[in-house]
Every structure is written in C-alpha cells, then in structure tokens.
Amino acid sequence: MLSSQGILIVEDEEKLAVILEKYLSAAGYQCHIIVDGAEVIDAFQRINPCLVLLDLMLPNVDGITLCKQIRLKSQVPIVMTTAKVEEIDRLIGLEVGADDYVCKPYSPREVVARVKAIMRRVNLLTQQEPDIAHALDVDEQTFMARFNSQSIALTHVEFLLLKAMYTHPGRIFSRDKLMDHIYSDDRIVSDRTVDSHIKKLRKKLQSIAPEMSFIHSIYGAGYKFEPA
C-alpha cells in the first residue's frame, strides 16, 4: 500500500514510465506503474493514490474512458498525458474531469512541477475547507447561497452554475459542461450565454465578499471555483 503521497503512473511506454517514476521518486513521491488500461481501475482501488498520471492512448481501455470511470469513484487529481495536441483533445480531457493536461514530448521536470503545483493546491484547499465551508454555504435543498450567514439572491441558473463548481473546487469546467448543468433540455445556446451568467454570479458574490475571488477564468478552457 502506498503512502498518501503515492502516484499512479498509467503509461504504456514503459521506458517513459520508468523515467517519470525516477523523477517523481526523487521528488519524494512513491509510484506505481500500470501499462495496460484494463488493469487501471483495479490498481486504483488497491493503491488509493493521491494523484493519477493518465496517458490518453492505452491498450484495451483508453484514458478518456478511464478518467470517467475514476471520476465516478473519486475526486483524486488526474493529469492526462498525450501526444495529441489539438485543442479539442485538451478540452475533452478537462471536460471528463481531468485537472491538468501535458502534451508529449514533455520534460519529466515539467511533469514533476505540475504534480507539485496540483498537490500544493489540494493541500491548501484541504486546510482552508473548514473556513470556506463556514463562510460560503450552498444549500441544494433550498436553492440558496449564503456567505457568513448572509443570503445571496441568485437566479436558478446562477445557483446551478455555482453549485456545479462549488462541489468540485479547483476543477476546470468547459462552457459546454456548464451548459449541461444549467440546461437539461439540450437547447442550443452560445458560449456568451454562460459568460453572461458567470459575470452576473461573480458580481453578486463580490458584492457580499469584495475581498474574495471565487470564480476564475481559465483561458481557452473555461472556469473553476477556487476561493482566494
């Protein structure tokens, strides 16, 4: 059983996997390598890693499918790695729940840096969680949001947007994914519609907590909830 700093490396290029393991081990992380997509879920449940490095192209079960399966079980950080560099591939990876995306060829040092950055963020959010939970409350039963017990008047759509991101702090949501959360009837709306709702939601949150920034824009990808 790995420690709480264990990392699951899912990479079918064994030489590359070994190099990643070497660099991550030097950074203080224990690693476990899986080269076959069909073995990932069993290994994930057995190892319970703190982060998954997940290649997109794998034998038997691909990375996108595995990312979806892991997200049904856990919110563990997932960094997808792939030789596909097209924008659509990056957005698909983020939309199914990946936290970050690294394109091949990459420097192992870059991967280590990305892992460290994500783990710092996770640790910070864990430390802040009691304060944030006390300060901002999103109540699904009443469709109300409160900050320090002060009610925030939100529209139904604004509440759904906040709830989607609030329940997954730090995760990047594409505009299409957010539209899935706020419109269940498959209506066709533009990206500007989501941007407009987000703008209004931000304004309402800042009117009650001007010193806080809750929702952040990620260029080319979407939005994330991360109190700062």
Secondary structure, 3 states (H helix, E strand, C coil): CCCCCCEEEECCCHHHHHHHHHHHHHCCCCEEEECCHHHHHHHHHHHCCCEEEEECCCCCCCHHHHHHHHHCCCCCCEEEEECCCCHHHHHHHHHCCCCEEEECCCCHHHHHHHHHHHHHHHHHHHHHHHHHHHHEEEECCCCEEEECCEEECCCHHHHHHHHHHHCCCCCCECHHHHHHHHCCCCCCCCHHHHHHHHHHHHHHHHHHCCCCCCEEEECCCEEEECCC
